Amino acid sequence: MKPNRRFDAAVYDKRVYRGFGHPQPDAALQYGPNIAEWPAIPALSDGLLLQVASVLRDEVTTTDELIPSGETSSYRSNPMKLAQFTLSRRDPDYVPRAKATAALEERRAGGDTAAIRDVLAALGLSDGDAALLHIGSVLFANKPGDGSAREQAASCQRVLGGSANICYEYATKRYRSNCVNWGLLPFTLAAGDAFDGAAGDFIYVPDVREKVARGDEEFPAVLLQGGEKRDITLYLKNTSAEERELLLRGCLINYYAAKAVN
């Protein structure tokens, strides 16, 4: 004898939101206890003042060193909490340094340049010039991004205020693409050029927005170390028109947001 089965949808009606066909655009989105919004990501500024947050001299730096896997994955829906683990197994001082640079940018954006006045003066810049700058942290590694395609290796740098990476070569195209998607300028150095920068040094990259928009590959910059200036050349090679648009917008999220408005 066939059992008489009956489907009771009440459990789904009580627990599942069925919004198709009757949206509620004014209803507030409810977040779980470990889900957070992405912080606002700025568009690329006219000029960049980069502060070195870490210098990694290893032959290769893996994505698992940039953002460890394992227990940290429980924070994958909470960008800022996850970012606290950035380089934690390789350079535990990276996060506090990046946060200190982000604090300088917050003060600059609010019109307070007192903390960087000596830096501006050493670079021959004024407070007026500072209004056209963005202060962001930068990571140097010989060859970063080996291993998995984990995009958090780039996004965690970005939400901490990172603006660029400098290296001789990116270990994988995936990691370089993730940097671009998150608005991190994937700078490289020429093979024979030594990088003498250290944590805390500043690198000034003038006219960066104009040069990215134009498709330039060479970016003259100034390394400021202990009050002494030295000219360096950064490179942004083999960047497509679409990648340049993402970098100008600040990240892929901003790019899609602009497309939705238009």
C-alpha positions in Angstrom: 0.0 0.0 0.0 1.4 3.4 -1.0 1.9 5.8 1.9 -0.1 9.0 1.8 2.5 11.8 1.8 1.7 15.5 2.0 4.1 18.4 1.5 3.9 21.1 4.2 5.4 24.4 2.9 4.8 26.2 6.2 8.4 25.7 7.4 9.7 27.4 4.3 7.1 30.2 4.4 8.2 31.1 7.9 12.0 30.9 7.3 12.6 31.7 3.6 12.2 35.2 2.1 10.4 34.8 -1.3 11.0 38.2 -2.8 10.6 37.4 -6.5 7.7 39.4 -8.0 7.1 41.6 -4.9 10.3 43.4 -4.0 10.6 45.5 -0.9 13.3 48.1 -1.9 12.9 50.1 1.3 13.4 47.1 3.6 16.8 47.1 5.4 19.1 44.3 4.5 19.7 42.1 7.6 23.3 41.1 8.1 24.4 38.1 10.2 26.7 38.6 13.1 29.9 38.0 11.0 28.9 39.7 7.8 30.0 43.2 7.1 29.9 45.7 4.2 33.0 46.4 2.1 34.5 49.7 3.1 34.4 52.5 0.5 37.3 52.1 -2.0 38.6 55.4 -3.4 39.1 56.1 -7.1 42.7 56.6 -8.3 44.0 60.1 -7.3 46.0 62.5 -9.4 49.2 61.7 -7.4 50.1 58.9 -5.0 52.2 59.2 -1.8 53.0 55.6 -0.9 54.4 54.5 2.5 56.2 51.2 2.6 54.4 48.8 4.9 56.6 45.7 4.4 59.7 44.6 2.4 59.9 40.9 1.7 63.2 39.6 0.4 62.2 36.0 -0.1 62.6 34.6 -3.6 58.8 34.0 -3.8 55.9 35.1 -1.6 52.8 32.9 -1.6 49.2 33.9 -1.4 49.0 31.8 1.8 51.7 34.1 3.3 49.8 37.2 2.1 46.6 36.0 3.8 46.7 32.6 5.7 44.1 30.0 5.0 42.5 27.7 7.6 40.8 29.4 10.5 40.9 32.8 8.9 38.4 31.7 6.3 35.6 32.0 8.9 35.9 35.8 8.4 35.6 35.7 4.6 32.3 37.7 4.8 33.9 40.3 7.1 36.5 42.1 5.1 38.1 44.1 7.8 38.3 41.3 10.3 39.8 39.0 7.7 42.4 41.7 6.8 43.7 41.7 10.4 45.5 38.4 9.4 47.3 39.9 6.4 50.9 38.7 6.4 50.5 37.6 10.0 52.7 34.6 9.5 55.4 36.4 7.6 55.4 40.0 8.9 53.2 40.6 11.9 54.0 44.3 11.8 52.4 44.8 8.4 48.9 45.4 9.6 49.7 48.1 12.2 52.0 49.8 9.7 49.2 49.8 7.0 46.7 51.1 9.6 49.1 53.9 10.5 49.4 54.9 6.9 45.6 54.8 6.5 45.3 57.1 9.5 47.6 59.6 7.7 45.3 59.5 4.7 42.3 60.0 6.9 43.9 63.1 8.4 45.0 64.4 5.0 41.5 63.9 3.6 40.2 66.0 6.5 42.6 68.8 5.7 45.1 68.0 8.4 48.6 67.7 6.8 50.6 68.3 10.0 51.8 64.7 10.2 53.2 64.7 6.7 54.4 68.3 6.4 58.1 67.3 6.6 57.5 64.7 3.9 55.8 67.2 1.7 58.5 69.8 2.2 61.2 67.2 1.4 59.4 66.4 -1.8 59.0 70.1 -2.7 55.2 69.9 -2.3 52.8 72.2 -0.6 49.6 71.7 1.4 47.7 72.6 -1.8 49.5 69.8 -3.6 48.4 67.4 -0.8 44.8 68.0 -1.7 45.4 66.2 -5.0 47.2 63.2 -3.4 46.1 60.0 -1.9 48.3 58.4 0.8 48.3 54.6 0.7 50.5 51.8 1.8 52.7 49.7 -0.5 54.1 46.2 -0.3 57.4 45.2 -1.8 58.2 41.6 -2.6 60.5 40.0 -5.1 57.9 37.7 -6.7 54.5 37.7 -4.9 51.3 35.7 -5.5 52.5 32.1 -5.9 50.0 29.4 -5.0 46.2 29.6 -4.9 44.0 32.1 -6.8 42.6 33.4 -3.5 41.5 37.0 -4.2 41.6 37.9 -0.5 45.4 38.1 -0.9 44.8 41.3 -2.7 41.5 42.5 -1.1 42.9 42.4 2.4 45.7 44.7 1.4 43.2 47.1 -0.2 40.8 47.4 2.7 43.8 48.2 4.9 44.5 51.2 2.7 46.9 49.6 0.3 47.3 51.4 -3.1 50.1 49.5 -4.9 52.5 46.6 -4.9 56.1 46.7 -6.2 58.0 43.7 -7.3 60.2 42.4 -10.1 57.7 39.8 -11.3 54.2 38.6 -10.3 54.3 34.9 -9.6 50.9 34.3 -11.3 48.7 36.2 -13.7 45.8 35.4 -11.3 47.3 37.3 -8.5 48.2 40.3 -10.7 44.7 40.3 -12.0 43.3 40.2 -8.5 45.5 43.2 -7.6 44.0 45.1 -10.6 40.5 44.1 -9.7 41.0 45.6 -6.3 42.7 48.8 -7.5 46.2 47.9 -6.4 48.6 49.3 -8.9 50.8 46.3 -9.9 54.0 48.1 -10.3 57.3 46.3 -11.3 60.9 47.3 -11.3 63.4 46.6 -14.0 65.4 43.5 -13.4 68.7 45.3 -12.7 67.2 48.0 -10.4 67.8 47.4 -6.7 65.0 48.3 -4.3 66.6 49.9 -1.2 63.3 51.0 0.4 62.5 50.0 4.0 59.3 50.0 6.1 58.3 53.5 6.8 59.9 55.1 3.7 57.8 57.1 1.3 57.5 56.8 -2.5 55.9 59.7 -4.4 54.4 58.9 -7.8 53.2 62.1 -9.5 50.6 62.4 -12.2 49.7 58.7 -11.7 46.0 59.0 -12.8 46.9 60.9 -16.0 49.6 58.3 -16.8 47.4 55.3 -16.2 44.6 56.8 -18.3 47.1 57.4 -21.1 48.5 53.9 -21.0 52.0 54.9 -20.0 54.3 52.1 -19.0 57.0 54.1 -17.2 56.3 56.0 -14.0 59.1 58.2 -12.6 58.9 58.2 -8.9 60.9 59.5 -5.9 61.9 57.4 -2.9 62.2 59.4 0.3 64.4 57.7 2.9 65.6 59.4 6.0 65.1 62.8 4.4 67.1 61.9 1.4 65.5 61.7 -2.1 66.4 59.2 -4.8 64.7 58.9 -8.2 63.4 55.5 -9.1 61.4 54.2 -12.1 58.3 52.0 -11.6 56.7 50.1 -14.5 53.1 49.2 -15.4 53.4 47.0 -18.4 51.0 45.0 -20.5 47.9 46.6 -19.0 44.8 46.4 -21.1 42.3 49.3 -21.6 39.8 47.5 -19.3 42.4 47.0 -16.6 43.3 50.7 -16.8 39.6 51.5 -16.4 39.4 49.4 -13.2 42.5 51.0 -11.8 41.1 54.5 -12.5 37.8 53.6 -10.9 39.5 52.2 -7.8 38.3 48.6 -8.0 35.9 46.3 -9.8 33.1 47.1 -7.4 33.3 50.8 -8.3 33.4 49.9 -12.0 30.2 47.9 -11.8 28.5 50.5 -9.6 29.3 53.2 -12.2 27.9 50.9 -15.0 24.7 50.4 -13.1 24.1 54.1 -12.7 24.8 54.8 -16.4 
